Each structure stands twice: as structure tokens, then as C-alpha cells.
Amino acid sequence: MFNKTITVLFAMMFSASAYSSTSVPVTGSVDSKCVVTQDVIGVFGNPSPGVLSTDPTSGGVDPVIRFDVLQAETYQARISHPESFTESPGLTDVVYWVGSTSVDQVTDANMSAYDAAKVEYNNVSEFDLTIAGSTWFKVESQATYGVGRAFPGGNYQAAVTAECIAL
């Protein structure tokens, strides 16, 4: 009886130590089927002392961003017009920003419906990219300095943010 107990204990010890486990990693990468490209660099015009605008009638250039979508109905364009300067001389008053984003050019005529279906909030415009192809979005922005104040001389720079969000 005693020998049987010892034999069972040894068998349990050896079977427990023979057990082994490991973790094997599984990796992969995903290439986005949506590419965002800067097509036209924006330029501020200065139509009056207290206004900077990308409007071409004010001497500016609207930035244009191209979204190339390889797979329809899986991405959303999220574009934000500026609401602050990334570079400017020292400003002592409030800067008021307005802007908008709209479809400029398309590779498929049905993409022109993106404007009617866009969602806007704060300084953001969202477009569901439901058709494969390329869409160019024009971003207009205007900055007004204080109330009746002139912008000080110097260089001014702002940024448009354009993202392609996977749905």
C-alpha cells in the first residue's frame, strides 16, 4: 500500500513537470484603402486690415485635399478648417474664425451628393465616402481680428486637418 502511494505521487510529479505551454504571436498589417493627399496649398489673402481669407476674390487660395478611396462605403472623410494660427505675430485680441468644406471635383458624378449628406459641427465637416474613386474637397476659411482691429504685420499660418476614418 505504501509503495502504491509513493508510485502515484511520483507519477503525479513527473506528469506535472512534463506539462509545458507557450504563447505564439500572430501578426499582420492592414494597408488603408483610403489615401489623403494635399493637392493645393492654401494661401491667406488680406482684403482688409483685420481680415485674412483663403477666398480667391480676396486674394487668397483655398486649400484642396484629395481623398482616393479604393473600397466604397468603408471610410469617412473628416476635415477641419482652422480655428487658430499655428504661426503668427503676437496677438492681443480675439480672432474669430469661420470656414466651410465642400466637394470641389469628383471622378464619379454621384459623388457630388456628398455635399448634401455631409455632417457639420464646430469646425468639422464629415463626409461618408460611399463610392470608390477620388474626391477633391475645397476648404475655405477666414480669420477676423477683434472688432475693427488690424492684424499686425508678419507671417501667419494655419492648418487644415484631413483624416480618413475607417468605418
MARLUMSE-682326 format. One record per residue: x, y, z of N, C-alpha, C in turn; residue in three letters; residue number from 1. Coordinates in Angstrom, 1 decimal. Layout:
REM MARLUMSE-682326
X,Y,Z,X,Y,Z,X,Y,Z,Ala,NUM .
...
REM end
This chain:
REM MARLUMSE-682326
0.8,-1.2,0.0,0.0,0.0,0.0,0.9,1.2,0.0,Met,1 .
1.9,1.3,0.9,2.8,2.4,0.9,3.5,2.6,-0.4,Phe,2 .
3.9,1.5,-1.0,4.6,1.6,-2.3,3.7,2.1,-3.4,Asn,3 .
2.4,1.8,-3.4,1.5,2.3,-4.3,1.3,3.8,-4.2,Lys,4 .
1.3,4.3,-3.0,1.1,5.7,-2.8,2.3,6.5,-3.3,Thr,5 .
3.5,6.0,-3.0,4.7,6.6,-3.5,4.8,6.6,-5.0,Ile,6 .
4.4,5.6,-5.6,4.4,5.4,-7.1,3.4,6.5,-7.7,Thr,7 .
2.2,6.6,-7.1,1.2,7.6,-7.6,1.8,9.0,-7.4,Val,8 .
2.4,9.3,-6.3,3.0,10.6,-6.1,4.0,11.0,-7.1,Leu,9 .
4.9,10.0,-7.3,6.0,10.2,-8.4,5.4,10.4,-9.7,Phe,10 .
4.4,9.6,-10.1,3.7,9.8,-11.4,3.1,11.1,-11.5,Ala,11 .
2.5,11.6,-10.4,1.9,13.0,-10.5,2.9,14.1,-10.6,Met,12 .
4.1,13.9,-9.9,5.1,14.9,-10.0,5.7,15.0,-11.4,Met,13 .
6.0,13.8,-12.0,6.6,13.8,-13.3,5.6,14.2,-14.4,Phe,14 .
4.3,13.9,-14.3,3.4,14.4,-15.3,3.2,15.9,-15.2,Ser,15 .
3.2,16.5,-14.0,3.1,17.9,-13.8,4.3,18.6,-14.4,Ala,16 .
5.5,18.1,-14.2,6.6,18.8,-14.7,6.8,18.6,-16.3,Ser,17 .
6.1,17.6,-16.8,6.2,17.4,-18.3,5.3,18.3,-19.0,Ala,18 .
4.3,19.0,-18.3,3.4,19.9,-18.9,4.2,21.2,-19.3,Tyr,19 .
3.9,21.7,-20.5,4.6,23.0,-20.9,3.6,23.7,-21.7,Ser,20 .
3.7,25.1,-21.7,2.9,25.9,-22.6,3.7,27.0,-23.2,Ser,21 .
3.2,27.6,-24.2,3.9,28.7,-24.8,2.9,29.7,-25.5,Thr,22 .
3.3,30.9,-25.7,2.4,31.8,-26.4,3.1,32.1,-27.7,Ser,23 .
2.3,32.0,-28.8,2.8,32.2,-30.1,2.2,33.4,-30.7,Val,24 .
2.9,34.5,-31.0,2.3,35.7,-31.6,1.8,35.5,-33.0,Pro,25 .
0.7,36.2,-33.3,0.2,36.3,-34.6,0.2,37.7,-35.0,Val,26 .
0.8,38.0,-36.1,0.9,39.4,-36.5,0.3,39.6,-37.9,Thr,27 .
0.1,40.9,-38.3,-0.3,41.2,-39.6,-0.4,42.7,-39.8,Gly,28 .
-0.6,43.2,-41.0,-0.7,44.6,-41.2,-1.8,44.8,-42.2,Ser,29 .
-2.4,46.0,-42.1,-3.5,46.4,-43.0,-3.1,47.6,-43.7,Val,30 .
-3.2,47.6,-45.0,-3.0,48.8,-45.8,-4.3,49.5,-46.0,Asp,31 .
-4.4,50.8,-45.6,-5.6,51.6,-45.8,-6.0,51.6,-47.3,Ser,32 .
-7.3,51.5,-47.5,-7.8,51.6,-48.9,-8.3,53.0,-49.1,Lys,33 .
-7.8,54.0,-48.3,-8.1,55.4,-48.4,-6.9,56.2,-48.2,Cys,34 .
-6.6,57.0,-49.2,-5.3,57.8,-49.2,-5.7,59.3,-49.2,Val,35 .
-5.1,60.1,-48.3,-5.4,61.5,-48.2,-4.2,62.3,-48.8,Val,36 .
-4.4,63.2,-49.7,-3.3,63.9,-50.3,-3.6,65.4,-50.4,Thr,37 .
-2.6,66.2,-50.0,-2.7,67.6,-50.2,-2.5,67.9,-51.7,Gln,38 .
-3.5,68.6,-52.3,-3.5,68.9,-53.7,-3.1,70.3,-54.0,Asp,39 .
-3.7,71.3,-53.2,-3.4,72.7,-53.4,-3.1,73.3,-52.0,Val,40 .
-2.0,74.0,-51.9,-1.7,74.6,-50.6,-2.5,75.9,-50.5,Ile,41 .
-3.1,76.1,-49.3,-3.9,77.3,-49.1,-3.0,78.6,-48.9,Gly,42 .
-3.5,79.7,-49.2,-2.9,81.0,-49.0,-3.9,82.0,-48.5,Val,43 .
-3.5,82.7,-47.5,-4.4,83.8,-47.0,-4.2,85.1,-47.8,Phe,44 .
-5.3,85.6,-48.2,-5.3,87.0,-48.8,-5.6,87.9,-47.6,Gly,45 .
-5.4,89.2,-47.9,-5.6,90.2,-46.8,-6.5,91.3,-47.4,Asn,46 .
-7.8,91.0,-47.6,-8.7,92.0,-48.3,-8.9,93.3,-47.5,Pro,47 .
-8.7,93.2,-46.2,-8.9,94.4,-45.3,-7.9,94.2,-44.2,Ser,48 .
-7.6,95.3,-43.5,-6.6,95.2,-42.4,-6.9,94.1,-41.3,Pro,49 .
-8.1,93.9,-41.0,-8.5,93.0,-39.9,-9.0,91.6,-40.4,Gly,50 .
-8.8,91.3,-41.7,-9.3,90.0,-42.2,-8.2,89.3,-43.0,Val,51 .
-8.1,88.0,-42.7,-7.3,87.1,-43.6,-8.3,86.0,-44.1,Leu,52 .
-8.2,85.8,-45.4,-9.2,84.9,-46.0,-8.5,84.1,-47.1,Ser,53 .
-9.0,82.8,-47.3,-8.5,82.0,-48.4,-9.3,82.2,-49.6,Thr,54 .
-10.4,83.0,-49.6,-11.3,83.2,-50.7,-10.5,83.9,-51.9,Asp,55 .
-10.5,83.3,-53.1,-9.8,83.8,-54.2,-10.2,85.3,-54.5,Pro,56 .
-11.4,85.7,-54.3,-11.8,87.1,-54.6,-11.2,88.0,-53.6,Thr,57 .
-10.6,87.5,-52.5,-9.9,88.3,-51.5,-8.4,88.2,-51.6,Ser,58 .
-7.9,87.6,-52.7,-6.5,87.4,-53.0,-5.9,86.1,-52.4,Gly,59 .
-6.8,85.3,-51.8,-6.3,84.0,-51.2,-6.4,82.8,-52.2,Gly,60 .
-6.1,81.7,-51.7,-6.2,80.4,-52.4,-6.7,79.4,-51.4,Val,61 .
-7.9,78.8,-51.8,-8.5,77.7,-50.9,-7.6,76.5,-51.0,Asp,62 .
-7.3,75.9,-49.9,-6.6,74.6,-49.9,-7.5,73.5,-50.5,Pro,63 .
-6.9,72.5,-51.2,-7.7,71.4,-51.7,-7.1,70.1,-51.3,Val,64 .
-7.9,69.2,-50.8,-7.4,67.9,-50.3,-8.1,66.8,-51.1,Ile,65 .
-7.3,65.9,-51.6,-7.9,64.7,-52.4,-8.0,63.5,-51.5,Arg,66 .
-9.1,62.8,-51.6,-9.3,61.5,-50.9,-9.4,60.5,-52.0,Phe,67 .
-8.6,59.5,-52.1,-8.6,58.4,-53.0,-9.1,57.2,-52.2,Asp,68 .
-10.3,56.7,-52.6,-10.9,55.6,-51.9,-11.0,54.3,-52.9,Val,69 .
-10.4,53.2,-52.4,-10.4,52.0,-53.2,-11.5,51.1,-52.9,Leu,70 .
-12.1,51.2,-51.8,-13.3,50.4,-51.4,-14.4,51.3,-50.9,Gln,71 .
-15.5,51.2,-51.6,-16.7,52.1,-51.2,-17.3,51.7,-49.9,Ala,72 .
-17.9,52.7,-49.3,-18.7,52.5,-48.1,-18.0,52.0,-46.8,Glu,73 .
-16.7,52.2,-46.8,-15.9,51.8,-45.6,-15.1,52.9,-45.0,Thr,74 .
-15.2,54.1,-45.5,-14.4,55.2,-45.0,-15.3,56.5,-44.9,Tyr,75 .
-14.8,57.4,-44.0,-15.4,58.7,-43.8,-14.3,59.7,-43.9,Gln,76 .
-14.6,60.8,-44.6,-13.6,62.0,-44.7,-14.0,62.9,-43.5,Ala,77 .
-13.0,63.3,-42.7,-13.3,64.2,-41.6,-12.3,65.3,-41.8,Arg,78 .
-12.8,66.5,-42.1,-12.0,67.7,-42.5,-12.3,68.8,-41.5,Ile,79 .
-11.3,69.4,-41.0,-11.5,70.5,-40.0,-10.8,71.8,-40.6,Ser,80 .
-11.6,72.9,-40.7,-11.0,74.1,-41.1,-10.3,74.7,-39.9,His,81 .
-9.3,75.6,-40.1,-8.6,76.2,-39.0,-9.5,77.0,-38.0,Pro,82 .
-9.1,76.9,-36.7,-9.7,77.8,-35.7,-8.6,78.4,-34.8,Glu,83 .
-7.4,78.4,-35.3,-6.3,79.1,-34.6,-5.1,79.1,-35.6,Ser,84 .
-4.2,80.0,-35.3,-3.0,80.1,-36.1,-1.9,79.1,-35.5,Phe,85 .
-1.2,78.5,-36.4,0.0,77.7,-36.0,1.2,78.6,-35.9,Thr,86 .
1.2,79.7,-36.6,2.3,80.7,-36.5,1.6,82.1,-36.8,Glu,87 .
2.0,83.0,-35.9,1.6,84.4,-36.1,2.4,85.3,-35.2,Ser,88 .
2.4,86.6,-35.5,3.0,87.6,-34.6,2.1,87.6,-33.3,Pro,89 .
2.6,88.2,-32.3,1.8,88.3,-31.0,0.5,89.0,-31.2,Gly,90 .
-0.6,88.3,-30.8,-1.9,88.9,-31.0,-2.5,89.2,-29.6,Leu,91 .
-3.1,90.4,-29.4,-3.6,90.7,-28.1,-5.1,90.7,-28.0,Thr,92 .
-5.7,90.4,-29.1,-7.2,90.3,-29.1,-7.7,89.0,-29.7,Asp,93 .
-9.0,88.8,-29.6,-9.6,87.5,-30.1,-9.6,87.5,-31.6,Val,94 .
-9.4,86.3,-32.1,-9.5,86.0,-33.6,-10.8,85.2,-33.8,Val,95 .
-11.7,85.7,-34.6,-12.9,85.0,-34.9,-12.7,84.2,-36.3,Tyr,96 .
-13.0,82.9,-36.2,-12.8,82.1,-37.4,-14.2,81.6,-37.9,Trp,97 .
-14.3,81.6,-39.3,-15.4,80.9,-40.0,-14.8,80.1,-41.1,Val,98 .
-15.5,79.1,-41.5,-15.0,78.3,-42.6,-16.0,77.3,-43.1,Gly,99 .
-15.7,76.6,-44.2,-16.5,75.6,-44.7,-15.7,74.7,-45.6,Ser,100 .
-16.3,73.5,-45.8,-15.6,72.5,-46.6,-16.7,72.0,-47.6,Thr,101 .
-16.3,71.9,-48.9,-17.3,71.4,-49.9,-16.5,70.6,-51.0,Ser,102 .
-17.3,69.8,-51.7,-16.8,69.0,-52.8,-16.4,69.9,-53.9,Val,103 .
-15.2,69.7,-54.4,-14.6,70.6,-55.5,-14.6,69.8,-56.8,Asp,104 .
-14.1,68.6,-56.9,-14.0,67.8,-58.1,-14.3,66.4,-57.7,Gln,105 .
-14.7,65.6,-58.6,-15.0,64.1,-58.4,-14.7,63.3,-59.6,Val,106 .
-14.4,62.0,-59.4,-14.2,61.1,-60.5,-15.5,60.4,-60.9,Thr,107 .
-16.5,60.5,-60.1,-17.8,59.9,-60.4,-18.9,60.9,-60.0,Asp,108 .
-19.7,61.2,-61.0,-20.7,62.3,-60.8,-21.6,62.1,-59.6,Ala,109 .
-21.8,60.8,-59.2,-22.6,60.5,-58.0,-22.0,61.0,-56.7,Asn,110 .
-20.7,61.3,-56.7,-20.0,61.8,-55.5,-20.4,63.2,-55.2,Met,111 .
-21.0,63.9,-56.1,-21.4,65.3,-55.9,-22.5,65.4,-54.8,Ser,112 .
-23.2,64.2,-54.5,-24.2,64.1,-53.4,-23.5,64.2,-52.1,Ala,113 .
-22.2,64.1,-52.0,-21.6,64.1,-50.7,-21.9,65.4,-49.9,Tyr,114 .
-21.9,66.6,-50.7,-22.2,67.9,-50.0,-23.5,67.9,-49.3,Asp,115 .
-24.6,67.4,-50.0,-25.9,67.4,-49.4,-26.0,66.5,-48.1,Ala,116 .
-25.2,65.5,-48.1,-25.2,64.5,-47.0,-24.2,64.7,-45.9,Ala,117 .
-23.4,65.8,-46.0,-22.3,66.0,-45.0,-22.9,66.4,-43.7,Lys,118 .
-22.1,66.1,-42.6,-22.5,66.4,-41.3,-21.5,67.5,-40.8,Val,119 .
-22.0,68.6,-40.3,-21.1,69.7,-39.8,-21.3,70.0,-38.3,Glu,120 .
-20.2,70.2,-37.6,-20.3,70.6,-36.2,-18.9,71.3,-35.9,Tyr,121 .
-19.0,72.3,-35.0,-17.9,73.1,-34.7,-17.2,73.5,-36.0,Asn,122 .
-15.9,73.2,-36.1,-15.2,73.5,-37.4,-14.9,72.2,-38.2,Asn,123 .
-15.7,71.2,-38.0,-15.6,69.9,-38.7,-16.7,69.6,-39.7,Val,124 .
-16.3,69.0,-40.8,-17.2,68.5,-41.8,-16.9,67.0,-42.0,Ser,125 .
-17.9,66.2,-42.0,-17.8,64.8,-42.2,-18.5,64.3,-43.4,Glu,126 .
-17.9,63.5,-44.3,-18.5,63.0,-45.5,-18.3,61.5,-45.5,Phe,127 .
-19.4,60.8,-45.7,-19.3,59.3,-45.9,-18.9,59.1,-47.3,Asp,128 .
-17.8,58.4,-47.5,-17.3,58.1,-48.8,-17.9,56.8,-49.3,Leu,129 .
-19.0,56.9,-50.0,-19.8,55.7,-50.3,-19.5,55.2,-51.7,Thr,130 .
-18.6,55.9,-52.5,-18.3,55.5,-53.8,-16.8,55.4,-54.0,Ile,131 .
-16.3,54.4,-54.6,-14.8,54.3,-54.8,-14.4,55.3,-55.9,Ala,132 .
-13.2,55.9,-55.7,-12.7,56.9,-56.6,-12.1,58.0,-55.9,Gly,133 .
-11.9,59.1,-56.6,-11.2,60.3,-56.0,-12.2,61.4,-55.8,Ser,134 .
-12.1,62.1,-54.7,-12.9,63.3,-54.4,-12.0,64.4,-53.9,Thr,135 .
-12.1,65.6,-54.5,-11.3,66.7,-54.0,-12.2,67.6,-53.2,Trp,136 .
-11.8,68.0,-52.0,-12.5,68.9,-51.1,-11.8,70.2,-51.0,Phe,137 .
-12.6,71.3,-51.2,-12.1,72.6,-51.0,-12.4,73.1,-49.6,Lys,138 .
-11.5,73.7,-49.0,-11.7,74.2,-47.6,-11.5,75.8,-47.6,Val,139 .
-12.6,76.4,-47.3,-12.5,77.9,-47.1,-12.4,78.3,-45.7,Glu,140 .
-11.6,79.3,-45.4,-11.5,79.8,-44.0,-11.2,81.3,-44.0,Ser,141 .
-11.7,81.9,-43.0,-11.5,83.4,-42.8,-11.3,83.7,-41.3,Gln,142 .
-10.3,84.5,-41.0,-10.0,84.9,-39.7,-10.2,86.4,-39.6,Ala,143 .
-10.9,86.9,-38.6,-11.2,88.3,-38.4,-10.6,88.7,-37.0,Thr,144 .
-9.8,89.7,-37.0,-9.1,90.1,-35.8,-9.9,91.1,-35.0,Tyr,145 .
-10.3,90.7,-33.7,-11.0,91.6,-32.8,-12.2,92.2,-33.5,Gly,146 .
-12.6,93.4,-33.1,-13.7,94.1,-33.7,-13.1,95.4,-34.2,Val,147 .
-12.9,95.5,-35.5,-12.4,96.7,-36.1,-10.9,96.9,-35.9,Gly,148 .
-10.2,95.8,-35.6,-8.7,95.9,-35.4,-8.0,95.4,-36.6,Arg,149 .
-6.8,95.9,-36.8,-5.9,95.4,-37.9,-5.0,94.4,-37.4,Ala,150 .
-4.7,93.3,-38.2,-3.7,92.3,-37.9,-2.3,93.0,-37.9,Phe,151 .
-1.5,92.7,-37.0,-0.1,93.2,-37.0,0.6,92.6,-38.2,Pro,152 .
1.6,93.3,-38.7,2.4,92.7,-39.8,3.2,91.5,-39.4,Gly,153 .
3.4,90.6,-40.3,4.1,89.4,-40.0,3.6,88.2,-40.8,Gly,154 .
4.1,87.0,-40.5,3.7,85.8,-41.2,2.6,85.1,-40.4,Asn,155 .
1.6,84.6,-41.1,0.5,83.9,-40.5,0.4,82.6,-41.2,Tyr,156 .
0.1,81.6,-40.3,0.0,80.2,-40.8,-1.1,79.5,-40.0,Gln,157 .
-1.9,78.7,-40.7,-2.9,77.9,-40.0,-2.9,76.5,-40.7,Ala,158 .
-3.6,75.6,-40.1,-3.6,74.2,-40.7,-5.0,73.7,-40.8,Ala,159 .
-5.3,73.0,-42.0,-6.5,72.2,-42.2,-6.1,70.8,-41.8,Val,160 .
-7.0,70.1,-41.1,-6.8,68.7,-40.7,-7.7,67.9,-41.6,Thr,161 .
-7.1,66.9,-42.2,-7.9,66.0,-43.1,-7.6,64.5,-42.7,Ala,162 .
-8.6,63.8,-42.3,-8.4,62.4,-41.9,-9.4,61.5,-42.7,Glu,163 .
-8.9,60.3,-42.9,-9.8,59.3,-43.5,-10.0,58.2,-42.4,Cys,164 .
-11.3,58.2,-41.9,-11.6,57.3,-40.8,-12.3,56.0,-41.3,Ile,165 .
-11.7,54.9,-40.9,-12.3,53.6,-41.2,-13.6,53.4,-40.5,Ala,166 .
-14.6,53.0,-41.2,-15.9,52.7,-40.5,-16.0,51.3,-40.1,Leu,167 .
REM end
